[in-house]
Structure formats: C-alpha cells, structure tokens
C-alpha cells in the first residue's frame, strides 16, 4: 500500500465518520422536538384532557431517552474519530521515518 492510498483511505474514513455524527445530530434534534412537544402537551393539558396529558408524558420520556441514546452515540463517535486521526498520524509518521 502506497502512502497516497493510505492517506486517501484515512481521509475517506474520517469524512464518513464525521458525516455519520452529523446524522446522529439530526436524530438528536428530532428527539429534542419530540421531548419539547411532550412538555407542551403536558403543560397545557395537565388538568383538562387526561389522554393528551398522558401522551405528553409518553412523548417527553421517549424524547429524553432518544436524546440520551443519540447524545451518547455522538460522544462515542467523536472519540472514535479522534482515535482514527491519532492512528493516521502515527502511521503517517512511522511511514516517513
């Protein structure tokens, strides 16, 4: 494997992983909207509509759980990108030495 192929492969992998982190960010935003909708339903229908109040609580819980899940995925994904970058720099320096 040549040095150019190594560089191209790592650049492609890093771009791909950053794109996947952006996708996780979109899912995180979706679950934030779901949780926010749950807060609104819970607040406005606290005393009048029991079904909408329960729906609000369910949406709030699902939204928070989704945000926790995708937030953790983003956190671990960023750590993984940093590991790939460190590995790339190590291999690049050892190839030049």
C-alpha positions in Angstrom: 0.0 0.0 0.0 1.4 3.3 -1.0 1.5 6.4 1.1 -1.1 8.1 -1.1 -3.5 5.2 -0.8 -3.1 5.3 3.0 -3.8 9.0 3.1 -6.8 8.7 0.8 -8.3 5.7 2.8 -8.0 7.5 6.1 -9.4 10.8 4.7 -12.4 8.9 3.3 -12.9 7.1 6.7 -12.7 10.3 8.6 -15.1 12.1 6.3 -17.6 9.2 6.5 -17.5 9.1 10.3 -18.0 12.9 10.6 -21.0 12.5 8.2 -22.5 9.8 10.4 -22.0 12.1 13.5 -23.9 14.8 11.6 -26.7 12.2 11.0 -26.8 11.4 14.7 -27.1 15.1 15.4 -30.2 15.3 13.2 -31.8 12.4 15.1 -30.9 14.1 18.4 -32.7 17.2 17.1 -35.7 15.2 16.2 -35.9 13.7 19.7 -35.5 17.1 21.2 -38.5 18.3 19.2 -40.4 15.2 20.4 -39.5 15.9 24.1 -40.4 19.6 23.6 -43.8 18.6 22.2 -44.3 16.3 25.2 -43.5 19.3 27.6 -46.1 21.5 25.8 -48.8 18.8 25.8 -48.1 18.1 29.5 -48.2 21.7 30.4 -51.3 22.7 28.5 -53.5 19.6 29.2 -52.5 19.0 32.8 -56.0 19.5 34.2 -58.3 19.2 31.3 -57.5 16.3 28.9 -56.2 13.2 30.5 -55.4 11.4 27.2 -53.3 14.3 25.9 -51.6 14.7 29.3 -50.6 11.1 29.2 -49.5 11.4 25.6 -47.4 14.4 26.6 -45.7 12.4 29.3 -45.0 9.5 26.9 -43.5 11.8 24.3 -41.4 13.5 27.0 -40.0 10.2 28.2 -39.4 8.9 24.7 -37.7 12.2 23.7 -35.4 12.2 26.7 -34.4 8.6 26.2 -33.8 9.2 22.5 -31.7 12.3 23.3 -29.6 10.3 25.8 -29.1 7.5 23.3 -28.1 9.6 20.4 -26.1 12.0 22.6 -24.0 9.1 23.8 -23.6 7.9 20.2 -22.3 11.4 19.2 -19.9 11.4 22.2 -18.5 8.0 21.4 -18.4 8.8 17.6 -16.3 11.9 18.3 -14.0 9.8 20.4 -13.7 7.3 17.6 -12.9 10.0 15.0 -10.1 11.3 17.3 -8.7 7.7 17.6 -8.7 7.3 13.8 -7.0 10.6 13.4 -4.4 9.7 16.0 -3.8 6.3 14.4 -3.5 8.0 11.0 -0.9 10.4 12.3 1.0 7.6 13.9 1.1 5.5 10.7 2.0 8.6 8.6 4.9 9.4 10.9 6.1 5.8 11.0 5.9 5.6 7.2 8.1 8.7 6.8 10.7 7.5 9.4 
